[in-house]
Amino acid sequence: MEVGVCVEAYRQEMEVSRRHINSAFMTFVVLDQEGQPSTIPMVKPEAGDGERRYREASKEKITGECSVLNRTVYLSYNNVSALKTLVAKTNWVLATEIDKVRMYTLEEDKYLSFRIEMSLCIDATQAFFLLSDLRERHEWDRHYASAELVQQVDADDMIYHVLSQTVSQDNKPQDFVILASRRKPCDEGDPYVVAFRSVTLPTHPPNPEYTRGETMCSGFCIWQETAEVTKVSYYNQAAPGYLAYVTTNIAGLSSDFYVTFKACERFLQKNKDEITVGLQNL
């Protein structure tokens, strides 16, 4: 029997402010009276994420890639969970609003998080599929040079190797290995979720030509507000050390986010008909 374990830390007076510490898998063997492995009763997983992880773990055991893929499955779960935790925080502060594109900030300990949101006329499902494919992101995000799909974990979890336009302090372009996990709403009123986090991949070790960057927690939440209007929110938790830069450059950062989000809006409007044809075939 394989058991996944997730360790989180939080302050007792702020139980919603959790941070991921570590994840692991442990294998237990139940022995009979003669010391031999015995069969345990069938496991009935919990509804929702429990059923999903149960199916994925069973599939991975059959393919013979249990240890590697189970790690990815649990990373995917933590990826989505971390973004949902960030979304649920209530102490966001409106920093600026430009032409209905709003930017919020959240300071906790040494971390600074951003939330940028806008409403536009597009179906939430269309926006969900368009924004979850990092290979298309360079069309609207000028910080992206390219993104290569290097591992298709399953239908909703992918690992990309991303090359950035951003130059590091070492005067080298940055690259990232990013796990993208997308989830459809479980209940009415829940958002579509596209979560991103950095992972390590043996096939893509750090390259001396690039500075390996890290994405701690970022992604999109997409709500269908009305039959015609969808709210798209982007979240990003910045690493320690970024706080001082942002505090002194909030105006420049707001302008950059605005330009990027307006480009995202044009991208979604341009490609929504194309994605509709694909959705009809699902």
Number of C-alpha atoms within 10 A of each C-alpha: 10 11 9 12 12 14 10 12 12 12 10 8 7 8 9 14 16 14 14 14 9 11 14 13 14 9 8 10 12 11 12 10 7 7 8 10 12 12 11 10 6 6 8 9 13 11 9 10 13 11 13 14 18 14 12 16 19 12 15 16 13 9 9 10 12 17 12 10 19 22 15 19 21 18 20 24 18 20 26 22 15 20 24 17 13 22 17 11 11 9 11 16 13 14 16 17 16 12 8 11 18 20 25 18 18 18 14 9 6 11 14 20 19 22 23 23 22 19 18 16 15 20 21 24 18 19 25 23 17 19 21 23 16 22 18 16 19 17 15 18 19 15 14 20 18 18 22 14 15 16 13 13 17 11 8 14 21 22 25 22 21 22 21 22 17 16 14 15 9 9 10 15 18 23 26 23 26 26 25 25 26 25 17 14 12 12 8 6 10 13 23 21 23 26 29 29 24 21 16 13 14 6 7 11 10 16 10 8 10 18 20 17 18 16 17 17 22 24 25 26 23 25 23 20 16 11 10 11 15 20 20 25 23 19 24 21 20 19 15 11 11 12 16 10 10 15 11 10 11 13 12 11 15 21 15 12 18 23 16 15 22 16 15 17 18 12 19 22 14 10 13 17 13 11 15 14 10 11 12 7 6 5
